[in-house]
Amino acid sequence: MRNVIIMGSGCAGNTAAIYAARANLKPLVVSGLEAGGQLSLTTLVENFPGFPEGVDGPTLVAQMRMQAEHFGAEYLHGDATTVDLSQRPFRLEIDGKWFESKTLIVATGASARWIGIDSEKALIGKGVSSCATCDGFFYRGKKIMVVGGGDSAMEEATFLTKFGESVALVHRRDEFRASKIMLERARANPKIEFITNTVVDEVLDVSKGTVTGARLRNLKTGETWVRDVDGFFVAIGHIPNTKVFNGQIEVDADGYIVSKGGSRTSVEGVFHAGDVQDRTYRQAITAAGAGCMAAIDCERFLGH
């Protein structure tokens, strides 16, 4: 029987583990399939306080984990396949083995949606990114491409014009899902060029280990061509990792956990932390802060 099981080992889960361990709750952290979360896909993090020279994403996550382990947190590699929140103690099945816990902190994060081509995957962190606020700074004076047609694509493209020499926005249709205000703001920006009815067939150049361009294809004419770019940003949304909680915790239409104040969820004793609930900020520092809140709420709930 555990006091608390923390699901997820990104900034939110690791910070929750540090606080829960220091409160002598002896937390068990289930690392999840993407151990370290989205930071494990980021090469350099320059906006996390305390690192004036920046810090490697995987290094930052590893140091948080070491800090949590130093205070007595236990880590288990694996992913929960079944969760039963119908009564306390809660029950979780991890790789065929059942665990029981008085409380649960859900820090399973949200995974960026990718286009799904091999070259894109090979160049993540080497010019391919899903976070403009994280990586835009590295493309000062350079050519940037953004893929997407919703609000997040317009927001990312507009933000990236602060740094880039030019931003090409590629969308598979000529209609946009983005709200009128976001679309008008992007259209009014002279640095943004719209390339519609077009898909990306390949991100170049895997053999060089860095982004040099993209092979595009017009869906109406079938014409293909290569566009030179230095940075390639995918902005087609995120998928919160909440499938295992289907029908057990209240989530919104997109699958994000609905907060009931602080870090509380619709189930008493279950707390949320980080991108699994936060669709607005999605930063390492806000996820860490949310992990702290969840651990404090959890400790108070247990009455330790």
Secondary structure, DSSP 8 states (H G I E B T S, - for coil): -EEEEEE--SHHHHHHHHHHHHTT---EEE--SSTTGGGGG-SEE-SSTT-TT-EEHHHHHHHHHHHHHHTT-EEE-S-EEEEE-SSSSEEEEETTEEEEEEEEEE---EEE-----HHHHHTBTTTEES-HHHHGGGGTTSEEEEE--SHHHHHHHHHHTTT-SEEEEE-SSSS--S-HHHHHHHHT-TTEEEE-SEEEEEEE-GGGTS--EEEEEETTT--EEEEE-SEEEE-S-EEES-GGGTTTS-B-TTS-B---STTB-SSTTEEE-GGGT-SS---HHHHHHHHHHHHHHHHHHHT-
